[in-house]
Amino acid sequence: MAFVVDTNVPMVASRLAPQADEACVDACVQRLFVIMGSGGLLVDEDGLIVNEYIKRVGLAGKPGAGKAFVKWAHDHQYTESMCTRVSITRLDGDGWRLFEEFPTDDRLERFDRDDQKFVAVARASQNDHTVLNATDSDWWRFKEVLYENGVMVEFLCPELFVGATRSGR
């Protein structure tokens, strides 16, 4: 099985998310090591996801599991046995949807535009439609609508969302 990994997962693994406790950090580190060991990362062909990893987590500085994952993703994004590159199509215009593969469901109009690429990649992939999330509450608020539109979200730190509502935590 392959996964789309939201940037917040390597951020947590690099201890860049203060809301994440040790159990959350450990869950992210373990999942990233599994992906790096066996492959199974879904990314877009245009490099939007890998570039976001580099921008938000970085490649240099204090080493850690999150940076190791970002370096691995960067170095292996063209290795078919490790990463699957998925084509997604940017939409022209000023509508709320940025990618053709993002659902047309109006209930997702307020979903974070920066995260639409992860949903588009999950939906465009041939077999796997799961996005890994650690700390981003937007995924929690929209999990049912995403599921109805063919995208599964696996919450590595579900304890952060207990009691979360549509209006936030």
C-alpha positions, 0 to 999 in steps of 0.5 A: 500500500502507498500513502500520500503524506501531508507535510505535517507528518515529517514536521512532527517527526522533526519536532516542529509541531509544539502541539504534538506529544511524544506519542504523536512524534513516535507514531510519525517517526515509525510510519515514516521509517516504514515508508522509507524502508519499503517504499510506498510514497505517492507524490505529484509529477510536478514536485509540489509535494516534495518541494513543500516538504523541503520548504517547510522541513528542510534538508539541512540543519539538525538531523532527525527523522522528519529531515531524513524522510524529506531527504529520502523523498527528494532522493527517491522521488524518481525511483519507481520502487519507492515512490509513485509519481502521479499526474495531477492537473492544475485548473486555470481560473479563480475558482476554489478548486485548484486541481481537476482531480480535487472533488467538485463537492461544494462542502469542500470549498473551505478545505485548505487550498494548500492541501488540495494537492494531497487530495488530488494525488490520492484521488488520481492514484491508481490503487491507493487513496489514503492520506496520512495526517498528524496534526492538521485539524482541517483533515479531521473537520472534512474527513467524512466529506473526503471519504464520501469523495473517495479519500481516506485519511489516516490520523497518526495522532487521533488524540489531538482531535478528540472533541474537535468540531466543525468550527475548530479545536 
